[in-house]
């Protein structure tokens, strides 16, 4: 049998059920303690993430084009 911290014996079904409810309760309590960002801060951070993603995408596109050109040139010389 599974024992809780207080030492009571529980059946496997009641353990699973009580642990599920305990997890949900703990999750709700934890979400109440979260310090949520303001709307302005959320918008600012979203814009920052999108900007960085676009810059990285452009950079990787340029690097890909360069390597594709180099690979094509090498294959043309060897083939």
PyMOL commands that set and color helices and strands:
alter all, ss='L'
color gray80, all
select helices_A, chain A and resi 12-33+39-78
alter helices_A, ss='H'
color red, helices_A
select strands_A, chain A and resi 2-3+9-10
alter strands_A, ss='S'
color yellow, strands_A
deselect
rebuild
show_as cartoon
